[in-house]
Amino acid sequence: MNDKRKFYWLWAAIGLLLLLNLGTIGWILTRGRQVRAVRQNTEMVMIRRLGLTPDQRRQYQQARRQFRTTVQPHEDSLRAMRRELLGLLDQPTVSDEAIDQLVSRMERQSGQITRLRFRHWRQIRALCTPDQQERFDRLIGRLTQAMQRQRPGNQPDRLRSPF
Protein backbone atom coordinates (compact mmCIF):
# COMPACT_ATOMS: atom_id res chain seq x y z
CA MET A 1 0.00 0.00 0.00
CA ASN A 2 2.85 2.32 0.80
CA ASP A 3 4.39 1.71 -2.64
CA LYS A 4 1.08 2.50 -4.37
CA ARG A 5 0.89 5.81 -2.58
CA LYS A 6 4.48 6.68 -3.58
CA PHE A 7 3.73 5.87 -7.23
CA TYR A 8 0.55 7.92 -7.06
CA TRP A 9 2.48 11.00 -5.89
CA LEU A 10 5.26 10.33 -8.41
CA TRP A 11 2.76 10.22 -11.30
CA ALA A 12 1.00 13.30 -9.95
CA ALA A 13 4.33 15.19 -9.87
CA ILE A 14 5.17 14.03 -13.42
CA GLY A 15 1.73 15.15 -14.62
CA LEU A 16 2.13 18.53 -12.97
CA LEU A 17 5.57 19.05 -14.54
CA LEU A 18 4.18 18.05 -17.94
CA LEU A 19 1.37 20.61 -17.61
CA LEU A 20 3.83 23.31 -16.55
CA ASN A 21 6.05 22.54 -19.56
CA LEU A 22 3.10 22.67 -21.95
CA GLY A 23 1.96 25.93 -20.38
CA THR A 24 5.44 27.43 -20.75
CA ILE A 25 5.68 26.38 -24.40
CA GLY A 26 2.24 27.83 -25.08
CA TRP A 27 3.19 31.09 -23.40
CA ILE A 28 6.39 31.33 -25.47
CA LEU A 29 4.54 30.67 -28.72
CA THR A 30 1.83 33.24 -28.04
CA ARG A 31 4.41 35.80 -26.95
CA GLY A 32 6.27 35.23 -30.22
CA ARG A 33 3.10 36.04 -32.15
CA GLN A 34 2.71 39.26 -30.16
CA VAL A 35 6.28 40.31 -31.00
CA ARG A 36 5.67 39.65 -34.70
CA ALA A 37 2.40 41.58 -34.52
CA VAL A 38 4.20 44.54 -32.93
CA ARG A 39 6.80 44.52 -35.69
CA GLN A 40 4.11 44.44 -38.35
CA ASN A 41 2.17 47.23 -36.64
CA THR A 42 5.12 49.63 -36.38
CA GLU A 43 4.33 50.83 -39.89
CA MET A 44 0.73 51.58 -38.89
CA VAL A 45 1.87 53.32 -35.70
CA MET A 46 4.05 55.68 -37.73
CA ILE A 47 1.22 56.33 -40.18
CA ARG A 48 -1.25 57.02 -37.37
CA ARG A 49 1.07 59.17 -35.24
CA LEU A 50 2.08 61.34 -38.16
CA GLY A 51 -1.48 61.54 -39.48
CA LEU A 52 -0.47 60.70 -43.04
CA THR A 53 -2.95 61.24 -45.85
CA PRO A 54 -3.82 58.30 -48.12
CA ASP A 55 -1.37 59.55 -50.76
CA GLN A 56 1.38 60.02 -48.15
CA ARG A 57 0.56 56.59 -46.73
CA ARG A 58 1.03 55.02 -50.16
CA GLN A 59 4.35 56.83 -50.61
CA TYR A 60 5.45 55.81 -47.10
CA GLN A 61 4.60 52.15 -47.67
CA GLN A 62 6.39 52.19 -51.02
CA ALA A 63 9.47 53.78 -49.40
CA ARG A 64 9.41 51.12 -46.62
CA ARG A 65 9.25 48.29 -49.16
CA GLN A 66 12.07 49.85 -51.18
CA PHE A 67 14.16 50.35 -48.03
CA ARG A 68 13.67 46.74 -46.90
CA THR A 69 14.64 45.49 -50.35
CA THR A 70 17.75 47.68 -50.39
CA VAL A 71 18.95 47.01 -46.84
CA GLN A 72 18.26 43.24 -46.72
CA PRO A 73 21.39 42.16 -48.67
CA HIS A 74 23.55 44.34 -46.43
CA GLU A 75 22.03 42.89 -43.26
CA ASP A 76 22.44 39.35 -44.64
CA SER A 77 26.07 40.09 -45.43
CA LEU A 78 26.69 41.49 -41.94
CA ARG A 79 25.06 38.40 -40.39
CA ALA A 80 27.31 36.16 -42.51
CA MET A 81 30.39 38.11 -41.38
CA ARG A 82 29.33 37.72 -37.74
CA ARG A 83 28.99 33.96 -38.25
CA GLU A 84 32.40 33.94 -39.91
CA LEU A 85 33.90 35.80 -36.95
CA LEU A 86 32.32 33.40 -34.47
CA GLY A 87 33.59 30.52 -36.60
CA LEU A 88 37.12 31.73 -35.93
CA LEU A 89 36.71 30.99 -32.22
CA ASP A 90 37.42 27.29 -32.65
CA GLN A 91 40.61 27.92 -34.62
CA PRO A 92 43.59 28.01 -32.26
CA THR A 93 45.85 30.11 -34.48
CA VAL A 94 44.00 33.05 -35.93
CA SER A 95 46.07 36.12 -36.60
CA ASP A 96 45.02 39.47 -35.21
CA GLU A 97 45.35 40.84 -38.73
CA ALA A 98 42.70 38.44 -40.06
CA ILE A 99 40.37 39.36 -37.21
CA ASP A 100 40.99 43.09 -37.76
CA GLN A 101 40.24 42.75 -41.49
CA LEU A 102 36.98 40.97 -40.80
CA VAL A 103 35.97 43.50 -38.13
CA SER A 104 36.80 46.35 -40.54
CA ARG A 105 34.58 44.78 -43.20
CA MET A 106 31.82 44.45 -40.60
CA GLU A 107 32.22 48.11 -39.61
CA ARG A 108 32.01 49.23 -43.26
CA GLN A 109 28.89 47.12 -43.77
CA SER A 110 27.31 48.48 -40.59
CA GLY A 111 28.15 52.01 -41.73
CA GLN A 112 26.47 51.34 -45.06
CA ILE A 113 23.32 50.13 -43.28
CA THR A 114 23.35 53.26 -41.11
CA ARG A 115 23.63 55.46 -44.21
CA LEU A 116 20.71 53.64 -45.85
CA ARG A 117 18.59 54.04 -42.71
CA PHE A 118 19.42 57.75 -42.49
CA ARG A 119 18.50 58.29 -46.14
CA HIS A 120 15.24 56.39 -45.58
CA TRP A 121 14.25 58.49 -42.57
CA ARG A 122 15.20 61.66 -44.44
CA GLN A 123 12.99 60.52 -47.33
CA ILE A 124 10.09 59.83 -44.95
CA ARG A 125 10.51 63.23 -43.30
CA ALA A 126 10.54 64.93 -46.72
CA LEU A 127 7.13 63.54 -47.64
CA CYS A 128 5.61 65.07 -44.48
CA THR A 129 3.98 68.48 -44.17
CA PRO A 130 5.69 70.98 -41.80
CA ASP A 131 3.27 70.03 -38.99
CA GLN A 132 3.93 66.34 -39.58
CA GLN A 133 7.68 67.01 -39.68
CA GLU A 134 7.47 68.43 -36.16
CA ARG A 135 5.67 65.27 -34.99
CA PHE A 136 8.23 63.16 -36.87
CA ASP A 137 11.10 65.00 -35.17
CA ARG A 138 9.55 64.44 -31.73
CA LEU A 139 8.97 60.76 -32.52
CA ILE A 140 12.58 60.29 -33.66
CA GLY A 141 13.78 62.23 -30.59
CA ARG A 142 11.86 59.87 -28.28
CA LEU A 143 13.21 56.89 -30.19
CA THR A 144 16.76 58.22 -29.82
CA GLN A 145 16.30 58.76 -26.08
CA ALA A 146 14.89 55.26 -25.64
CA MET A 147 17.82 53.74 -27.50
CA GLN A 148 20.39 55.69 -25.49
CA ARG A 149 19.02 54.70 -22.10
CA GLN A 150 21.31 52.39 -20.25
CA ARG A 151 19.99 48.85 -20.19
CA PRO A 152 21.26 45.95 -18.10
CA GLY A 153 24.42 44.51 -19.59
CA ASN A 154 25.22 47.51 -21.79
CA GLN A 155 28.15 49.78 -21.20
CA PRO A 156 26.96 53.23 -20.07
CA ASP A 157 28.97 55.05 -22.73
CA ARG A 158 27.66 52.97 -25.62
CA LEU A 159 25.30 54.97 -27.83
CA ARG A 160 22.86 53.35 -30.17
CA SER A 161 21.91 54.87 -33.47
CA PRO A 162 18.23 55.31 -34.37
CA PHE A 163 19.30 54.99 -37.98
C-alpha positions as CSV (number, residue, x, y, z in Angstrom):
1,M,0.0,0.0,0.0
2,N,2.9,2.3,0.8
3,D,4.4,1.7,-2.6
4,K,1.1,2.5,-4.4
5,R,0.9,5.8,-2.6
6,K,4.5,6.7,-3.6
7,F,3.7,5.9,-7.2
8,Y,0.6,7.9,-7.1
9,W,2.5,11.0,-5.9
10,L,5.3,10.3,-8.4
11,W,2.8,10.2,-11.3
12,A,1.0,13.3,-9.9
13,A,4.3,15.2,-9.9
14,I,5.2,14.0,-13.4
15,G,1.7,15.1,-14.6
16,L,2.1,18.5,-13.0
17,L,5.6,19.1,-14.5
18,L,4.2,18.1,-17.9
19,L,1.4,20.6,-17.6
20,L,3.8,23.3,-16.6
21,N,6.1,22.5,-19.6
22,L,3.1,22.7,-21.9
23,G,2.0,25.9,-20.4
24,T,5.4,27.4,-20.8
25,I,5.7,26.4,-24.4
26,G,2.2,27.8,-25.1
27,W,3.2,31.1,-23.4
28,I,6.4,31.3,-25.5
29,L,4.5,30.7,-28.7
30,T,1.8,33.2,-28.0
31,R,4.4,35.8,-26.9
32,G,6.3,35.2,-30.2
33,R,3.1,36.0,-32.1
34,Q,2.7,39.3,-30.2
35,V,6.3,40.3,-31.0
36,R,5.7,39.7,-34.7
37,A,2.4,41.6,-34.5
38,V,4.2,44.5,-32.9
39,R,6.8,44.5,-35.7
40,Q,4.1,44.4,-38.4
41,N,2.2,47.2,-36.6
42,T,5.1,49.6,-36.4
43,E,4.3,50.8,-39.9
44,M,0.7,51.6,-38.9
45,V,1.9,53.3,-35.7
46,M,4.1,55.7,-37.7
47,I,1.2,56.3,-40.2
48,R,-1.2,57.0,-37.4
49,R,1.1,59.2,-35.2
50,L,2.1,61.3,-38.2
51,G,-1.5,61.5,-39.5
52,L,-0.5,60.7,-43.0
53,T,-3.0,61.2,-45.8
54,P,-3.8,58.3,-48.1
55,D,-1.4,59.6,-50.8
56,Q,1.4,60.0,-48.1
57,R,0.6,56.6,-46.7
58,R,1.0,55.0,-50.2
59,Q,4.4,56.8,-50.6
60,Y,5.4,55.8,-47.1
61,Q,4.6,52.2,-47.7
62,Q,6.4,52.2,-51.0
63,A,9.5,53.8,-49.4
64,R,9.4,51.1,-46.6
65,R,9.3,48.3,-49.2
66,Q,12.1,49.8,-51.2
67,F,14.2,50.4,-48.0
68,R,13.7,46.7,-46.9
69,T,14.6,45.5,-50.4
70,T,17.7,47.7,-50.4
71,V,18.9,47.0,-46.8
72,Q,18.3,43.2,-46.7
73,P,21.4,42.2,-48.7
74,H,23.6,44.3,-46.4
75,E,22.0,42.9,-43.3
76,D,22.4,39.4,-44.6
77,S,26.1,40.1,-45.4
78,L,26.7,41.5,-41.9
79,R,25.1,38.4,-40.4
80,A,27.3,36.2,-42.5
81,M,30.4,38.1,-41.4
82,R,29.3,37.7,-37.7
83,R,29.0,34.0,-38.3
84,E,32.4,33.9,-39.9
85,L,33.9,35.8,-37.0
86,L,32.3,33.4,-34.5
87,G,33.6,30.5,-36.6
88,L,37.1,31.7,-35.9
89,L,36.7,31.0,-32.2
90,D,37.4,27.3,-32.6
91,Q,40.6,27.9,-34.6
92,P,43.6,28.0,-32.3
93,T,45.8,30.1,-34.5
94,V,44.0,33.0,-35.9
95,S,46.1,36.1,-36.6
96,D,45.0,39.5,-35.2
97,E,45.3,40.8,-38.7
98,A,42.7,38.4,-40.1
99,I,40.4,39.4,-37.2
100,D,41.0,43.1,-37.8
101,Q,40.2,42.8,-41.5
102,L,37.0,41.0,-40.8
103,V,36.0,43.5,-38.1
104,S,36.8,46.4,-40.5
105,R,34.6,44.8,-43.2
106,M,31.8,44.5,-40.6
107,E,32.2,48.1,-39.6
108,R,32.0,49.2,-43.3
109,Q,28.9,47.1,-43.8
110,S,27.3,48.5,-40.6
111,G,28.1,52.0,-41.7
112,Q,26.5,51.3,-45.1
113,I,23.3,50.1,-43.3
114,T,23.4,53.3,-41.1
115,R,23.6,55.5,-44.2
116,L,20.7,53.6,-45.8
117,R,18.6,54.0,-42.7
118,F,19.4,57.7,-42.5
119,R,18.5,58.3,-46.1
120,H,15.2,56.4,-45.6
121,W,14.3,58.5,-42.6
122,R,15.2,61.7,-44.4
123,Q,13.0,60.5,-47.3
124,I,10.1,59.8,-44.9
125,R,10.5,63.2,-43.3
126,A,10.5,64.9,-46.7
127,L,7.1,63.5,-47.6
128,C,5.6,65.1,-44.5
129,T,4.0,68.5,-44.2
130,P,5.7,71.0,-41.8
131,D,3.3,70.0,-39.0
132,Q,3.9,66.3,-39.6
133,Q,7.7,67.0,-39.7
134,E,7.5,68.4,-36.2
135,R,5.7,65.3,-35.0
136,F,8.2,63.2,-36.9
137,D,11.1,65.0,-35.2
138,R,9.5,64.4,-31.7
139,L,9.0,60.8,-32.5
140,I,12.6,60.3,-33.7
141,G,13.8,62.2,-30.6
142,R,11.9,59.9,-28.3
143,L,13.2,56.9,-30.2
144,T,16.8,58.2,-29.8
145,Q,16.3,58.8,-26.1
146,A,14.9,55.3,-25.6
147,M,17.8,53.7,-27.5
148,Q,20.4,55.7,-25.5
149,R,19.0,54.7,-22.1
150,Q,21.3,52.4,-20.2
151,R,20.0,48.8,-20.2
152,P,21.3,46.0,-18.1
153,G,24.4,44.5,-19.6
154,N,25.2,47.5,-21.8
155,Q,28.2,49.8,-21.2
156,P,27.0,53.2,-20.1
157,D,29.0,55.1,-22.7
158,R,27.7,53.0,-25.6
159,L,25.3,55.0,-27.8
160,R,22.9,53.3,-30.2
161,S,21.9,54.9,-33.5
162,P,18.2,55.3,-34.4
163,F,19.3,55.0,-38.0
